[in-house]
Amino acid sequence: MKNLLKNLGPIMILIGVIILAIYFFTQSSSNTYLASAGIIMVVGFFTHIFTNKKIE
């Protein structure tokens, strides 16, 4: 369980990157992909920082 919590932040960042790739390859003109990817990546970044401080 600790291993999953330590990797939760980078997993969320990868999900954000996948959403950005979907936006790029579908040539969508909607900004919802960009907004959701940005929010997920920022939350994943802070999740990574805070969980690693608490676990170690």
mmCIF file of the N, C-alpha and C atoms, coordinates in Angstrom:
data_MODEL
# 
_entry.id   MODEL 
# 
loop_
_atom_site.group_PDB 
_atom_site.id 
_atom_site.type_symbol 
_atom_site.label_atom_id 
_atom_site.label_alt_id 
_atom_site.label_comp_id 
_atom_site.label_asym_id 
_atom_site.label_entity_id 
_atom_site.label_seq_id 
_atom_site.pdbx_PDB_ins_code 
_atom_site.Cartn_x 
_atom_site.Cartn_y 
_atom_site.Cartn_z 
_atom_site.occupancy 
_atom_site.B_iso_or_equiv 
_atom_site.pdbx_formal_charge 
_atom_site.auth_seq_id 
_atom_site.auth_comp_id 
_atom_site.auth_asym_id 
_atom_site.auth_atom_id 
_atom_site.pdbx_PDB_model_num 
ATOM 1   N N  . MET A 1 1  ? 0.819   -1.193 0.000   1.00 0.00 ? 1  MET A N  1 
ATOM 2   C CA . MET A 1 1  ? 0.000   0.000  0.000   1.00 0.00 ? 1  MET A CA 1 
ATOM 3   C C  . MET A 1 1  ? 0.866   1.262  0.000   1.00 0.00 ? 1  MET A C  1 
ATOM 4   N N  . LYS A 1 2  ? 1.981   1.225  0.755   1.00 0.00 ? 2  LYS A N  1 
ATOM 5   C CA . LYS A 1 2  ? 2.870   2.384  0.771   1.00 0.00 ? 2  LYS A CA 1 
ATOM 6   C C  . LYS A 1 2  ? 3.462   2.641  -0.605  1.00 0.00 ? 2  LYS A C  1 
ATOM 7   N N  . ASN A 1 3  ? 3.736   1.565  -1.322  1.00 0.00 ? 3  ASN A N  1 
ATOM 8   C CA . ASN A 1 3  ? 4.319   1.712  -2.649  1.00 0.00 ? 3  ASN A CA 1 
ATOM 9   C C  . ASN A 1 3  ? 3.349   2.401  -3.597  1.00 0.00 ? 3  ASN A C  1 
ATOM 10  N N  . LEU A 1 4  ? 2.074   2.068  -3.489  1.00 0.00 ? 4  LEU A N  1 
ATOM 11  C CA . LEU A 1 4  ? 1.072   2.717  -4.327  1.00 0.00 ? 4  LEU A CA 1 
ATOM 12  C C  . LEU A 1 4  ? 0.934   4.189  -3.973  1.00 0.00 ? 4  LEU A C  1 
ATOM 13  N N  . LEU A 1 5  ? 0.961   4.508  -2.690  1.00 0.00 ? 5  LEU A N  1 
ATOM 14  C CA . LEU A 1 5  ? 0.849   5.907  -2.270  1.00 0.00 ? 5  LEU A CA 1 
ATOM 15  C C  . LEU A 1 5  ? 2.062   6.720  -2.712  1.00 0.00 ? 5  LEU A C  1 
ATOM 16  N N  . LYS A 1 6  ? 3.247   6.111  -2.691  1.00 0.00 ? 6  LYS A N  1 
ATOM 17  C CA . LYS A 1 6  ? 4.433   6.834  -3.133  1.00 0.00 ? 6  LYS A CA 1 
ATOM 18  C C  . LYS A 1 6  ? 4.385   7.129  -4.625  1.00 0.00 ? 6  LYS A C  1 
ATOM 19  N N  . ASN A 1 7  ? 3.704   6.277  -5.375  1.00 0.00 ? 7  ASN A N  1 
ATOM 20  C CA . ASN A 1 7  ? 3.640   6.449  -6.825  1.00 0.00 ? 7  ASN A CA 1 
ATOM 21  C C  . ASN A 1 7  ? 2.350   7.080  -7.311  1.00 0.00 ? 7  ASN A C  1 
ATOM 22  N N  . LEU A 1 8  ? 1.490   7.513  -6.409  1.00 0.00 ? 8  LEU A N  1 
ATOM 23  C CA . LEU A 1 8  ? 0.207   8.086  -6.811  1.00 0.00 ? 8  LEU A CA 1 
ATOM 24  C C  . LEU A 1 8  ? 0.381   9.391  -7.580  1.00 0.00 ? 8  LEU A C  1 
ATOM 25  N N  . GLY A 1 9  ? 1.288   10.246 -7.139  1.00 0.00 ? 9  GLY A N  1 
ATOM 26  C CA . GLY A 1 9  ? 1.535   11.519 -7.820  1.00 0.00 ? 9  GLY A CA 1 
ATOM 27  C C  . GLY A 1 9  ? 2.018   11.339 -9.248  1.00 0.00 ? 9  GLY A C  1 
ATOM 28  N N  . PRO A 1 10 ? 3.087   10.549 -9.459  1.00 0.00 ? 10 PRO A N  1 
ATOM 29  C CA . PRO A 1 10 ? 3.540   10.341 -10.844 1.00 0.00 ? 10 PRO A CA 1 
ATOM 30  C C  . PRO A 1 10 ? 2.501   9.654  -11.732 1.00 0.00 ? 10 PRO A C  1 
ATOM 31  N N  . ILE A 1 11 ? 1.681   8.795  -11.149 1.00 0.00 ? 11 ILE A N  1 
ATOM 32  C CA . ILE A 1 11 ? 0.615   8.162  -11.937 1.00 0.00 ? 11 ILE A CA 1 
ATOM 33  C C  . ILE A 1 11 ? -0.388  9.213  -12.402 1.00 0.00 ? 11 ILE A C  1 
ATOM 34  N N  . MET A 1 12 ? -0.724  10.143 -11.524 1.00 0.00 ? 12 MET A N  1 
ATOM 35  C CA . MET A 1 12 ? -1.649  11.209 -11.898 1.00 0.00 ? 12 MET A CA 1 
ATOM 36  C C  . MET A 1 12 ? -1.042  12.113 -12.966 1.00 0.00 ? 12 MET A C  1 
ATOM 37  N N  . ILE A 1 13 ? 0.256   12.377 -12.870 1.00 0.00 ? 13 ILE A N  1 
ATOM 38  C CA . ILE A 1 13 ? 0.923   13.195 -13.881 1.00 0.00 ? 13 ILE A CA 1 
ATOM 39  C C  . ILE A 1 13 ? 0.906   12.482 -15.230 1.00 0.00 ? 13 ILE A C  1 
ATOM 40  N N  . LEU A 1 14 ? 1.122   11.174 -15.231 1.00 0.00 ? 14 LEU A N  1 
ATOM 41  C CA . LEU A 1 14 ? 1.058   10.414 -16.487 1.00 0.00 ? 14 LEU A CA 1 
ATOM 42  C C  . LEU A 1 14 ? -0.342  10.417 -17.089 1.00 0.00 ? 14 LEU A C  1 
ATOM 43  N N  . ILE A 1 15 ? -1.359  10.378 -16.247 1.00 0.00 ? 15 ILE A N  1 
ATOM 44  C CA . ILE A 1 15 ? -2.732  10.470 -16.750 1.00 0.00 ? 15 ILE A CA 1 
ATOM 45  C C  . ILE A 1 15 ? -2.947  11.825 -17.420 1.00 0.00 ? 15 ILE A C  1 
ATOM 46  N N  . GLY A 1 16 ? -2.410  12.885 -16.819 1.00 0.00 ? 16 GLY A N  1 
ATOM 47  C CA . GLY A 1 16 ? -2.493  14.212 -17.434 1.00 0.00 ? 16 GLY A CA 1 
ATOM 48  C C  . GLY A 1 16 ? -1.792  14.264 -18.775 1.00 0.00 ? 16 GLY A C  1 
ATOM 49  N N  . VAL A 1 17 ? -0.635  13.614 -18.875 1.00 0.00 ? 17 VAL A N  1 
ATOM 50  C CA . VAL A 1 17 ? 0.098   13.582 -20.143 1.00 0.00 ? 17 VAL A CA 1 
ATOM 51  C C  . VAL A 1 17 ? -0.683  12.812 -21.201 1.00 0.00 ? 17 VAL A C  1 
ATOM 52  N N  . ILE A 1 18 ? -1.330  11.738 -20.799 1.00 0.00 ? 18 ILE A N  1 
ATOM 53  C CA . ILE A 1 18 ? -2.144  10.964 -21.752 1.00 0.00 ? 18 ILE A CA 1 
ATOM 54  C C  . ILE A 1 18 ? -3.302  11.804 -22.267 1.00 0.00 ? 18 ILE A C  1 
ATOM 55  N N  . ILE A 1 19 ? -3.917  12.586 -21.383 1.00 0.00 ? 19 ILE A N  1 
ATOM 56  C CA . ILE A 1 19 ? -5.011  13.473 -21.813 1.00 0.00 ? 19 ILE A CA 1 
ATOM 57  C C  . ILE A 1 19 ? -4.487  14.525 -22.788 1.00 0.00 ? 19 ILE A C  1 
ATOM 58  N N  . LEU A 1 20 ? -3.279  15.052 -22.539 1.00 0.00 ? 20 LEU A N  1 
ATOM 59  C CA . LEU A 1 20 ? -2.698  16.010 -23.483 1.00 0.00 ? 20 LEU A CA 1 
ATOM 60  C C  . LEU A 1 20 ? -2.413  15.362 -24.838 1.00 0.00 ? 20 LEU A C  1 
ATOM 61  N N  . ALA A 1 21 ? -1.983  14.104 -24.827 1.00 0.00 ? 21 ALA A N  1 
ATOM 62  C CA . ALA A 1 21 ? -1.739  13.405 -26.091 1.00 0.00 ? 21 ALA A CA 1 
ATOM 63  C C  . ALA A 1 21 ? -3.045  13.193 -26.856 1.00 0.00 ? 21 ALA A C  1 
ATOM 64  N N  . ILE A 1 22 ? -4.104  12.871 -26.134 1.00 0.00 ? 22 ILE A N  1 
ATOM 65  C CA . ILE A 1 22 ? -5.416  12.722 -26.780 1.00 0.00 ? 22 ILE A CA 1 
ATOM 66  C C  . ILE A 1 22 ? -5.834  14.040 -27.418 1.00 0.00 ? 22 ILE A C  1 
ATOM 67  N N  . TYR A 1 23 ? -5.613  15.146 -26.696 1.00 0.00 ? 23 TYR A N  1 
ATOM 68  C CA . TYR A 1 23 ? -5.943  16.468 -27.237 1.00 0.00 ? 23 TYR A CA 1 
ATOM 69  C C  . TYR A 1 23 ? -5.145  16.751 -28.501 1.00 0.00 ? 23 TYR A C  1 
ATOM 70  N N  . PHE A 1 24 ? -3.858  16.403 -28.481 1.00 0.00 ? 24 PHE A N  1 
ATOM 71  C CA . PHE A 1 24 ? -2.997  16.697 -29.623 1.00 0.00 ? 24 PHE A CA 1 
ATOM 72  C C  . PHE A 1 24 ? -3.373  15.872 -30.855 1.00 0.00 ? 24 PHE A C  1 
ATOM 73  N N  . PHE A 1 25 ? -3.626  14.586 -30.665 1.00 0.00 ? 25 PHE A N  1 
ATOM 74  C CA . PHE A 1 25 ? -3.861  13.717 -31.812 1.00 0.00 ? 25 PHE A CA 1 
ATOM 75  C C  . PHE A 1 25 ? -5.283  13.786 -32.352 1.00 0.00 ? 25 PHE A C  1 
ATOM 76  N N  . THR A 1 26 ? -6.231  14.261 -31.579 1.00 0.00 ? 26 THR A N  1 
ATOM 77  C CA . THR A 1 26 ? -7.600  14.373 -32.091 1.00 0.00 ? 26 THR A CA 1 
ATOM 78  C C  . THR A 1 26 ? -7.870  15.723 -32.728 1.00 0.00 ? 26 THR A C  1 
ATOM 79  N N  . GLN A 1 27 ? -6.926  16.653 -32.626 1.00 0.00 ? 27 GLN A N  1 
ATOM 80  C CA . GLN A 1 27 ? -7.082  17.991 -33.201 1.00 0.00 ? 27 GLN A CA 1 
ATOM 81  C C  . GLN A 1 27 ? -8.365  18.666 -32.707 1.00 0.00 ? 27 GLN A C  1 
ATOM 82  N N  . SER A 1 28 ? -8.624  18.525 -31.424 1.00 0.00 ? 28 SER A N  1 
ATOM 83  C CA . SER A 1 28 ? -9.816  19.112 -30.828 1.00 0.00 ? 28 SER A CA 1 
ATOM 84  C C  . SER A 1 28 ? -9.613  20.605 -30.611 1.00 0.00 ? 28 SER A C  1 
ATOM 85  N N  . SER A 1 29 ? -10.680 21.367 -30.742 1.00 0.00 ? 29 SER A N  1 
ATOM 86  C CA . SER A 1 29 ? -10.588 22.809 -30.509 1.00 0.00 ? 29 SER A CA 1 
ATOM 87  C C  . SER A 1 29 ? -11.143 23.187 -29.142 1.00 0.00 ? 29 SER A C  1 
ATOM 88  N N  . SER A 1 30 ? -11.531 22.206 -28.359 1.00 0.00 ? 30 SER A N  1 
ATOM 89  C CA . SER A 1 30 ? -12.083 22.452 -27.036 1.00 0.00 ? 30 SER A CA 1 
ATOM 90  C C  . SER A 1 30 ? -10.961 22.545 -26.006 1.00 0.00 ? 30 SER A C  1 
ATOM 91  N N  . ASN A 1 31 ? -11.128 23.453 -25.050 1.00 0.00 ? 31 ASN A N  1 
ATOM 92  C CA . ASN A 1 31 ? -10.108 23.625 -24.027 1.00 0.00 ? 31 ASN A CA 1 
ATOM 93  C C  . ASN A 1 31 ? -10.354 22.763 -22.799 1.00 0.00 ? 31 ASN A C  1 
ATOM 94  N N  . THR A 1 32 ? -11.366 21.940 -22.812 1.00 0.00 ? 32 THR A N  1 
ATOM 95  C CA . THR A 1 32 ? -11.643 21.110 -21.635 1.00 0.00 ? 32 THR A CA 1 
ATOM 96  C C  . THR A 1 32 ? -10.550 20.070 -21.420 1.00 0.00 ? 32 THR A C  1 
ATOM 97  N N  . TYR A 1 33 ? -9.989  19.542 -22.513 1.00 0.00 ? 33 TYR A N  1 
ATOM 98  C CA . TYR A 1 33 ? -8.875  18.607 -22.383 1.00 0.00 ? 33 TYR A CA 1 
ATOM 99  C C  . TYR A 1 33 ? -7.681  19.289 -21.721 1.00 0.00 ? 33 TYR A C  1 
ATOM 100 N N  . LEU A 1 34 ? -7.387  20.510 -22.142 1.00 0.00 ? 34 LEU A N  1 
ATOM 101 C CA . LEU A 1 34 ? -6.243  21.223 -21.594 1.00 0.00 ? 34 LEU A CA 1 
ATOM 102 C C  . LEU A 1 34 ? -6.449  21.555 -20.122 1.00 0.00 ? 34 LEU A C  1 
ATOM 103 N N  . ALA A 1 35 ? -7.640  22.007 -19.782 1.00 0.00 ? 35 ALA A N  1 
ATOM 104 C CA . ALA A 1 35 ? -7.920  22.375 -18.397 1.00 0.00 ? 35 ALA A CA 1 
ATOM 105 C C  . ALA A 1 35 ? -7.868  21.151 -17.488 1.00 0.00 ? 35 ALA A C  1 
ATOM 106 N N  . SER A 1 36 ? -8.491  20.060 -17.918 1.00 0.00 ? 36 SER A N  1 
ATOM 107 C CA . SER A 1 36 ? -8.498  18.868 -17.070 1.00 0.00 ? 36 SER A CA 1 
ATOM 108 C C  . SER A 1 36 ? -7.091  18.283 -16.934 1.00 0.00 ? 36 SER A C  1 
ATOM 109 N N  . ALA A 1 37 ? -6.319  18.272 -18.000 1.00 0.00 ? 37 ALA A N  1 
ATOM 110 C CA . ALA A 1 37 ? -4.952  17.761 -17.931 1.00 0.00 ? 37 ALA A CA 1 
ATOM 111 C C  . ALA A 1 37 ? -4.095  18.631 -17.026 1.00 0.00 ? 37 ALA A C  1 
ATOM 112 N N  . GLY A 1 38 ? -4.251  19.928 -17.124 1.00 0.00 ? 38 GLY A N  1 
ATOM 113 C CA . GLY A 1 38 ? -3.482  20.831 -16.277 1.00 0.00 ? 38 GLY A CA 1 
ATOM 114 C C  . GLY A 1 38 ? -3.808  20.662 -14.811 1.00 0.00 ? 38 GLY A C  1 
ATOM 115 N N  . ILE A 1 39 ? -5.089  20.549 -14.495 1.00 0.00 ? 39 ILE A N  1 
ATOM 116 C CA . ILE A 1 39 ? -5.504  20.379 -13.101 1.00 0.00 ? 39 ILE A CA 1 
ATOM 117 C C  . ILE A 1 39 ? -4.992  19.048 -12.556 1.00 0.00 ? 39 ILE A C  1 
ATOM 118 N N  . ILE A 1 40 ? -5.132  17.981 -13.324 1.00 0.00 ? 40 ILE A N  1 
ATOM 119 C CA . ILE A 1 40 ? -4.674  16.665 -12.869 1.00 0.00 ? 40 ILE A CA 1 
ATOM 120 C C  . ILE A 1 40 ? -3.164  16.661 -12.661 1.00 0.00 ? 40 ILE A C  1 
ATOM 121 N N  . MET A 1 41 ? -2.421  17.316 -13.543 1.00 0.00 ? 41 MET A N  1 
ATOM 122 C CA . MET A 1 41 ? -0.969  17.329 -13.405 1.00 0.00 ? 41 MET A CA 1 
ATOM 123 C C  . MET A 1 41 ? -0.521  18.136 -12.191 1.00 0.00 ? 41 MET A C  1 
ATOM 124 N N  . VAL A 1 42 ? -1.164  19.268 -11.930 1.00 0.00 ? 42 VAL A N  1 
ATOM 125 C CA . VAL A 1 42 ? -0.803  20.077 -10.760 1.00 0.00 ? 42 VAL A CA 1 
ATOM 126 C C  . VAL A 1 42 ? -1.156  19.343 -9.473  1.00 0.00 ? 42 VAL A C  1 
ATOM 127 N N  . VAL A 1 43 ? -2.332  18.721 -9.434  1.00 0.00 ? 43 VAL A N  1 
ATOM 128 C CA . VAL A 1 43 ? -2.727  17.957 -8.248  1.00 0.00 ? 43 VAL A CA 1 
ATOM 129 C C  . VAL A 1 43 ? -1.783  16.772 -8.050  1.00 0.00 ? 43 VAL A C  1 
ATOM 130 N N  . GLY A 1 44 ? -1.387  16.114 -9.122  1.00 0.00 ? 44 GLY A N  1 
ATOM 131 C CA . GLY A 1 44 ? -0.443  15.003 -9.026  1.00 0.00 ? 44 GLY A CA 1 
ATOM 132 C C  . GLY A 1 44 ? 0.916   15.447 -8.526  1.00 0.00 ? 44 GLY A C  1 
ATOM 133 N N  . PHE A 1 45 ? 1.351   16.634 -8.940  1.00 0.00 ? 45 PHE A N  1 
ATOM 134 C CA . PHE A 1 45 ? 2.627   17.169 -8.486  1.00 0.00 ? 45 PHE A CA 1 
ATOM 135 C C  . PHE A 1 45 ? 2.616   17.412 -6.983  1.00 0.00 ? 45 PHE A C  1 
ATOM 136 N N  . PHE A 1 46 ? 1.572   18.072 -6.490  1.00 0.00 ? 46 PHE A N  1 
ATOM 137 C CA . PHE A 1 46 ? 1.485   18.344 -5.061  1.00 0.00 ? 46 PHE A CA 1 
ATOM 138 C C  . PHE A 1 46 ? 1.217   17.075 -4.253  1.00 0.00 ? 46 PHE A C  1 
ATOM 139 N N  . THR A 1 47 ? 0.479   16.137 -4.827  1.00 0.00 ? 47 THR A N  1 
ATOM 140 C CA . THR A 1 47 ? 0.256   14.860 -4.157  1.00 0.00 ? 47 THR A CA 1 
ATOM 141 C C  . THR A 1 47 ? 1.578   14.124 -3.977  1.00 0.00 ? 47 THR A C  1 
ATOM 142 N N  . HIS A 1 48 ? 2.406   14.155 -4.987  1.00 0.00 ? 48 HIS A N  1 
ATOM 143 C CA . HIS A 1 48 ? 3.714   13.507 -4.909  1.00 0.00 ? 48 HIS A CA 1 
ATOM 144 C C  . HIS A 1 48 ? 4.560   14.128 -3.794  1.00 0.00 ? 48 HIS A C  1 
ATOM 145 N N  . ILE A 1 49 ? 4.561   15.427 -3.714  1.00 0.00 ? 49 ILE A N  1 
ATOM 146 C CA . ILE A 1 49 ? 5.363   16.105 -2.687  1.00 0.00 ? 49 ILE A CA 1 
ATOM 147 C C  . ILE A 1 49 ? 4.846   15.780 -1.288  1.00 0.00 ? 49 ILE A C  1 
ATOM 148 N N  . PHE A 1 50 ? 3.553   15.924 -1.067  1.00 0.00 ? 50 PHE A N  1 
ATOM 149 C CA . PHE A 1 50 ? 3.007   15.755 0.276   1.00 0.00 ? 50 PHE A CA 1 
ATOM 150 C C  . PHE A 1 50 ? 3.018   14.301 0.740   1.00 0.00 ? 50 PHE A C  1 
ATOM 151 N N  . THR A 1 51 ? 2.728   13.368 -0.139  1.00 0.00 ? 51 THR A N  1 
ATOM 152 C CA . THR A 1 51 ? 2.727   11.973 0.291   1.00 0.00 ? 51 THR A CA 1 
ATOM 153 C C  . THR A 1 51 ? 4.133   11.476 0.601   1.00 0.00 ? 51 THR A C  1 
ATOM 154 N N  . ASN A 1 52 ? 5.111   11.920 -0.157  1.00 0.00 ? 52 ASN A N  1 
ATOM 155 C CA . ASN A 1 52 ? 6.482   11.476 0.121   1.00 0.00 ? 52 ASN A CA 1 
ATOM 156 C C  . ASN A 1 52 ? 7.029   12.098 1.398   1.00 0.00 ? 52 ASN A C  1 
ATOM 157 N N  . LYS A 1 53 ? 6.562   13.282 1.775   1.00 0.00 ? 53 LYS A N  1 
ATOM 158 C CA . LYS A 1 53 ? 6.974   13.855 3.051   1.00 0.00 ? 53 LYS A CA 1 
ATOM 159 C C  . LYS A 1 53 ? 6.344   13.113 4.215   1.00 0.00 ? 53 LYS A C  1 
ATOM 160 N N  . LYS A 1 54 ? 5.078   12.672 4.066   1.00 0.00 ? 54 LYS A N  1 
ATOM 161 C CA . LYS A 1 54 ? 4.395   11.983 5.151   1.00 0.00 ? 54 LYS A CA 1 
ATOM 162 C C  . LYS A 1 54 ? 4.852   10.538 5.312   1.00 0.00 ? 54 LYS A C  1 
ATOM 163 N N  . ILE A 1 55 ? 5.156   9.859  4.212   1.00 0.00 ? 55 ILE A N  1 
ATOM 164 C CA . ILE A 1 55 ? 5.501   8.441  4.277   1.00 0.00 ? 55 ILE A CA 1 
ATOM 165 C C  . ILE A 1 55 ? 6.915   8.263  4.830   1.00 0.00 ? 55 ILE A C  1 
ATOM 166 N N  . GLU A 1 56 ? 7.850   9.096  4.434   1.00 0.00 ? 56 GLU A N  1 
ATOM 167 C CA . GLU A 1 56 ? 9.239   8.912  4.875   1.00 0.00 ? 56 GLU A CA 1 
ATOM 168 C C  . GLU A 1 56 ? 9.511   9.505  6.201   1.00 0.00 ? 56 GLU A C  1 
# 
